Amino acid sequence: MALLARNINPLIIKLFKLFFFILISAVVGRALGDPYCWLSYEFVLEIGCLIHGAGELGAENIDDTYFYIDLVIVMGITAIIYLLTMKFIRKIRRE
């Protein structure tokens, strides 16, 4: 029975960390708001031409490009916040 309790504990910790990462990403995504407001249309066109090609850039592809850029930025900010938080928690637990 003790062996089972030792195996569940790391799984619970990993699930909590995953839930915490998803929670942070949801908060960051809501805080940033609509990417149409804070991303320049010219910048999105440049990135869209790189991703989809110059002749294939339509309205749907521009929307996809807004989504991809927003996703990368949100995941980047979330990863930084998550790593700093985990480092802070680790530092507190050592003391």
N, C-alpha and C positions, 0 to 999 in steps of 0.2 A: 504494500500500500504506500509506503514511503517513497518507493521508486516512482510510482505514478505521480505523486505530488511534486517531485522534483522535475519531472518532464512537462507538467502542465504550466508551472511557473514561468519558464522562459517563453512559452507560447503566449501566455496572457500578456507578458511584457511586450512582445513583438506586435501583438494585436493592438495594444494600447498605443504604441508608437505609431502604427499605421493610422489608427483613428485620429491621433493628435495631428499628424501630417495633413490628413484630409480636412480636418477642422481648420487648421491654419490656412490651407489653400482656399477654403471657402470664404474665410474672413478677408484674406488679401484680395480675392477676386471681387468680392462685394465692395471693398474699400476703394479699389481702383475705378470701378464703375464701367461705363460703356466705352469700349476701345475706339469707337467712332469719334468720341469727344477729345481724347488725349493723344491719338495717333494722327500724324499728318497724312493726308491723302496722297501726296507726292511720294512720301516715304513708302507707303504701302504699295503704290504702283511700282516703285523700283524693286522692292522685295518680290512682288508678284511676278514681275518680268523674269527675275532670277529663278523663281520656283517653277512657274508654269510655262515660261517662254513668252516672247514678245507678241506673237500672233495669236496666242491662246488666252489672252487676258480679257475675260468678260466679267459681268456683274457677280456671277456665282463664284468665280475664282477670286475676285477681290474680297468677297465676304469670307471665303476660306482663308485668305491671307491675313485678314484682320484676326480671325480666330487663331491661326497658328502663332502669330506674333504675340497676341494676348496670352495664349497658353504658355509660351516660352517665358515671358516676363513674369507671369504669376508663379510658375514653378521655380523660377530662379529666386524670386523674392522669398517664396515659401521655404526653399531649401536653406537659404541664408538664415532666416528666422529660426527654423527647426534646429540647425546645427548650433547656433548660438544658444538656444534654449537648452539643448542637451548638454552642451559644454558647461553652462551655468549650473544645471542640476547636478552634474557630475562633481563640480567643484564644491557645491554645498554639501553633498553626501560625504565627501572626503573630510570635511572639517568637523 
